[in-house]
Amino acid sequence: MVKLDRIYTRGGDAGETSLGDGTRVAKHGARIVALGEVDEANAAVGLARAACAATALATPLGTIQNELFDLGADLCVPLADERTRLRITAAQVTRLEGEIDAANERLAPLTSFVLPGGSEAAARLHLARAVVRRAERAVTALAAGESVNPDARAYLNRLSDYLFVAARLANDAGRGDVTWVPGATAGS
């Protein structure tokens, strides 16, 4: 269990922070940017979870929030550190795939692209999906220059897909989706 007695340390006042292995790095470095994007994704999922509190989506969203914290722990220790560290696993990616497949079976077929909206819960899930996509881009950018757990990247990719189908579930299993009408106002 983690116990934090003090919230501030003043250690980052000069623009650096510590990784999980103790290495000091710039707060604007690619690894810290990726960690920040994952943190924001977790907050967005938390907002969506609050909107889904009375639904079956609340429990899996809680699991996802915990896994996003695990993903942050994974990213905060460079992959080259061979000591036993918390890492996202292929099993977590596979679990998300199973949840996506199960949800997709309950959804109305797609006939157009879906706009982020419908119910408040669906709109929040779509926002979380977009934030997760940004986190994925940041982790991919990090991976271009440093070693990153490939399961962490796959997890974020699958998570955005999960949040898309979850948003459709929150929109009455897709029946309440707001769909794109190409060029709807072009002649106006």
N, C-alpha and C positions, 0 to 999 in steps of 0.2 A: 504494500500500500504506500502511496505517496503522501507525505506530510509536508505541508508548506507553512512555515511559521511566519515568514516575511514575504510579502508580495513584491516589493521592490528591493533591488540589490544595488542599484546605481552602476552596475557592471556594464550596461549598454549605453551609458550616457555619451560615450565618445564615438558611437556609431558601429560598435562591434557587439557580437553576441557569441555565446558558446554553443557548440554542437553537443550532441549526446556523448561524444567521445572526449570532450574537453577542449577540442580545437576551437580557437577564436577565429571568427570570420566576420566580414563586413555584413551589416544588416541589409545591404542592397544586393548581396551576392545571389546567384541563381538558386542555391539551395534554400536560402532564407525566403526568397520570393516564393518558391514552390511551397514551402511550409506555410507561409502566410495565406496563399491561395487555398490550400487544403483546410486551413483553419476557417477561412471565410465560407468555404463549401459546407463545413460542418455546422456553422452558424445558420446558413441558409436551410440546411436540412432540419435543423432544430426549429426554425420558424415554420417550415412545412409540417413538421411533426406536431407542433402545437395546434395547427389548423386541422389536423387529422386525429386529434386525441381520442375522439369517440368512435373511431373506425378501426377496421382490421389493419390499416396501414401503420398505426402507431407503433406496434411492436417491431416490425421489420425496420422501420425508420430509426428506432432506438438502437437496434443492432448495428445499423449502418453508422450512426453517430459514434458508437464505440469503435467500430472498425476504422473510421476516419481518424480517430485519435491514434489507433495502432499504426495507421499509415504515416501519420506525423512522426511517430516514434521511429518508424522504419527510415524515413527520409532524414531524420536528424542525426543519424549515424551513418557515415559513408559506408558503402557496400564493401569496401576493401577491409574494413574492420572485421577480422575473423572471429572475434569473441562472440559468444552466443548473444544475439540481439533479437528483439521483436521484429518480425518481418511479416508483411502481407503474404499469404500463401495462395497457391493455385486452388486449394479447396474453397477458399473464400470467394474467389472468382467463379468457380463452378456453382457454388450455392446461389450467387446472384443470377447466374444463367438459368438455374432451375426456377427461381422465383419469377424471372422475366417470362419464361415459357408458360408457367402456370397462370400468370396474370393475363398473358396474351390470349390464352384460350377463352377467357371470359369477356374479351373485348369485342365490340362491334367492329366489323372490318373497316379499314382505312380506305376512304375514297378520295381524299385530298390531304395536303399537308395540314397539320393542326397548328393553329395559332395559340400562343400561351394565354390561356384564359379559361372561361367557363366559370366554375365555382371558385371561391377564394382558395380552397385547399389545392385545387388543380393549378391555379395561377402561382401559388407559392412553390408547388412541386416543379413547375416549369422553370421558375426562377432558380431554384436549387440546381436543376439540370444544367442551366446555362452557366452557373458559377462552377459547377463540377467540370464542365468542358474547359473553362478557363484554367482551373487547377491542372487539368490534364495537359493543356498546352504548356504550362509552366514546368511541369515535371518532365515533359518531353524535351523542353529547352535545356533543362538541367542534364538530362540523359545525353544530350549532344556533346557535352563537355566532361561529364563525370559518370562513373558507374552508378546505375540505379537498378533496384530490384525490378525485373521485368513484370513480376506479378503485381507490383504497385501500379505500374502503368496500365496493365490490363484491368485491374480493379476499377480504376477511375473511368476507363472506357466503358466497362460494363455498367458501372453505377449510373452514368448518364442515361443509358438505355433503360435501366430499371426505373429511374425517376420519370422518364417519358411515359412508360406504361402505367406507373403509379398515378400520374396526373390524369391519364385517361380513365383509370379506375375511379378516381375521385370525381370525374365528370360523368357519373352514372354509367360506368363501364363503356365509355366512349360515346354514348348517346347524347351527352351534353357538350361534346367537343365543339369548339369554335373552329371552323375550317376556313382555310385560305380560299379566296375567290380571286383568281388571277385577273388583274386589270379591272377590278370592280369599279374603280373611280377614274379610270383613264379617259373616259369620254365625258366626264363632268366638267 
